[in-house]
Amino acid sequence: MFKVFECLFQHLNASIYELLPDTKHQQGLGLFFMAVLAHRGHTT
């Protein structure tokens, strides 16, 4: 299940970065996704 999530995460991340050219939004999303991955790492 986590492998599927990682694949979707990679595709969504790439799509979001393409849709949002603003670097501030990219940095915010990057921090958000990093927090999600870190949280997932701690829970597992």
Secondary structure as UniProt FT lines:
FT   HELIX           2..19
FT   HELIX           23..43
//
